[in-house]
Structures are given as structure tokens and as C-alpha cells.
Amino acid sequence: MEALSFGWNAIMKNFAGVSLPLAVAVFVVFLPIGIVASLMQLIVQLAIEYVDASFVGLFSVLLYAVIGGIGLFVNSFIAGGVVEFALKIARGQPASFGDVFAGGKYFGSMFVGWLGVTVAVGLGSMLCVVPGYILWFGLWPFAFIIVDQRLGGIDALKKAWAMTTGHKMNIFVFWLLSILAIIAGEIACFLPVFLISYPLVILASAHMYLTLNGETPRLPS
């Protein structure tokens, strides 16, 4: 697919300047989530051994709630910088390592947007799974819209749905291939998924957004 091909070419053209910043940003998002998940799982294991069985379910719910809350907070802070960096690459503009951590100014809008997507996709998934995927395919560009068009979280979600109308099958194919790329990276080992797979998907997403927005992506000269 053209978007993934673009991401691959961007990485291969300037691995250190393109892949490494995105890989570090993704790692920063996953690190606190992984630490908290490990600690909470330990607590659940202790609860199974020393606490009445009726409370284990409560601990499990708490585990997912804490992990989800931390993930939402960290992702909302990092996502703006990652998107801004990816858009610069996709438009052939200069981008620096520090750009991926300059997304704090978008935190409020990103938090509202991610919360809205999480609730919508979660409720959709409860309705026989498929509606959840359809909602994700329709709402995923919201982060790019927040950064690129300076819209708030709710307005970005509305704009994302309108932008993706009539394109959901192409978006489905794109995300299917993206998931396969991530799985391939995980099979290859720890480093490839961070250094290749996630940067590839992020850059390809920027390409997809610009295409939906009527622009022609291009690699930096």
C-alpha cells in the first residue's frame, strides 16, 4: 500500500533522523504503562493468595482502570508531538528529535479526543465488536486534525468522521496491513517493533491523513 511504502522509504532514507525519535517517543509511552501493569499484576497475584476470592474481581477491574488511565494521560501528552513530527516528515519539512516531545500544548484537546475515541470504540465493541472497528476506522485521524487544524477534541472527532466517510474500506485495509507490520516486528524481537514497525505505522498514518485532506505527501529532500 502506498502509505506504508512511503513510511518505509522515509525510514530508510534517514533512519536516525526519522525512526529513532518516533521509536523513543513510543517507548516513553509504553514504559510507564508496562511498569504499572507489572506492579498491578503482582498485587492481583498477592490478592489471589491472601485476599478473599470475592475481591479478586475488584482488583482486576482496578488493574485495567489504572493502566487505562495512565495510558490515556501519557498518550495525550506525547501524541501531539509525535503527530507534529510525522506531519513534517510527510510534507517534506525539516523535523528535529525534540519535536516528538513538544506536544504538551495539545494535551487538553488530545485528552478529550482520546477519551471520546476510547468510550466510543469501547461501547461499539460491546455491540458485537464490529461497530467498534467501524468507529475506530472513522475516528482515527482526529489526532492529526487536532495538530494540523488546531481544533478541539470534540470538533476533531466530528471532522475525522466526515473526512473518512466513503473511505472506510481503504482505511480497513491500511490498518490490517499496519497490524501485520507490528506483529512482524514483535515476532522479529523487541527492537524491530520499536525501531521499524511503530515508526512505519505512524508515518503511514500521516500519509493517509494528508491524502484524505487532499494533499500530496512527499519525502524530505
Secondary structure by P-SEA (a helix, b strand, c coil): caaaaaaaaaaaacccccaaaaaaaaaaaaaaaaaaaaaaaaaaaaaaccccccaaaaaaaaaaaaaaaaaaaaaaacaaaaaaaaaaaaaccccccccccccccaaaaaaaaaaaaaaaaaaaaaccaaaaaaaaaaccaaaaaaaaccccaaaaaaaaaaaacccaaaaaaaaaaaaaaaaaaaaaccccccccaaaaaaaaaaaaaaaaacbbbbccc
